[in-house]
Amino acid sequence: MESLARTANRGSVSTGYDIDYSCKFERANNEQIFTSNAAAGNRKTWTFSAWIKRTELSQDYHCIFSCGYSNIQIMANDRPRLVLYDGTSYYADPEMLMRDTAAWYHIVVQVDTTQSTAADRVKWWINGDRVTAFNNSTYTNMSQNDDFDFGQAGSGSGAWLRLGDFFGGSEGFSGYMSDVYYLNGTAEDADAFGETDSDSGIWIPKKYTGSGYGTQGFKYEFKDSSALGTDTSGEGHNANNLSNITAADQATDTPTNNFCTLNPIFNVNSTVGNLTISEGSTRAVNAESAYKSATSTIGPSNGKWYWEVNITDRNTITTIGVTMPYYWLNGDIAFSGTVYYGQTGQRHNNSVAGGGQDSFGNGYTDGDIISFALDMDAATPTLAVRKNNSLVTGNNAAGNLMYDLSLTGSSGTFLPPKEDGYFAKLVGYGANTFDINFGGYTAASISSAASDENGYGTFEYAPPSGYYAICTKNLAEYG
């Protein structure tokens, strides 16, 4: 876990600067935050810093920050791009790809056209590392002291500062943003906003202590759910338009406490495809007469963990539960896990040997909330299931969903080691919609806002005593 976190920036390490909130953006909903009343600023020099967690890949023009035709985006090939426009478009596209949907990335873009050396007029940092390899670097052809869109007065829609979209629309970002800075008139390096943790080697956030905001600069911490465009820099440069952004888009999934979500890039095989993932990788939808599945980004191997699934639209075949990693047996892909069947209330095991089923409890339907309490500390892991906060007992007074996790292959029957982790799993056939809630964000309406005993997560029901939200602060302590 530590090595994975260090190399992929999935961990949560803090040296006193904890980030409490992020904002969820959804491209399909045209969600953005913009400022249409910005005074004229410096069009030669600026810095943008943000932590981002992607939830949808392989769509072109995922705009993170834009003004006019100039923007910071991620392209369909998942490569980041800076576009600077003065009548001609200049590009600075780092070579690296950003495809890890379980990780928080820190990006810093610095533009300073006053520099005498052409290569120094644009600088990129990703997770604290200065980008030196570019796939496209026509920015070196710009003129010294050139003016670009950022910094112009907000006198028309093409001049507005936009977070999460492009002024032409339909080119928005899908994912989370946190700890966002825009400095107008100031060129700062990445170490003004982050540092390397000496113990883990993870690049972590730190508070910006400078004052270089200029006439347009801002800091968005997303602390006030009723005004997510509030500038907390002290300059008072609040966004004056939240386009389809509401209080429900505030999230607690942050770079200092990374929450589990659904994995939009996991695919079982060519037969069973992916559910369509959206809403911060917490909503899974199927609209086809075919099996579709989704699993979580984190599979704990120790500890006790809690999550909820809101059954938004249950039709045809619907199953929810857990799965273990996949294995090749007899040339076939196999997985060990157990799921709760919506129509009949049975529990099914899923293995290459054909699986099995038995009576478990009543089924579930639209509006039901199914919660899971996974005990990975037990010698044989258990998974207690509740429907609308009542234990589903069925033929098992403990409500334990675990059932025959062994696999049968050419070398005989074996049980995959629990050290490989148990992942949350959803399967649907036909029209189905699930809203899964690991605590960091959910599109489902929450009325009670319960948290675990450490104060993490926002759930409809309080997790049982000793069970925790699947997030990196809890994993560091219990996982």
Summary of the structure (lengths in Angstrom):
residues: 479
radius of gyration: 23.6
end to end distance: 8.8
largest distance: 76.3
contacts: 1707
relative contact order: 0.15
helix: 8%
strand: 39%
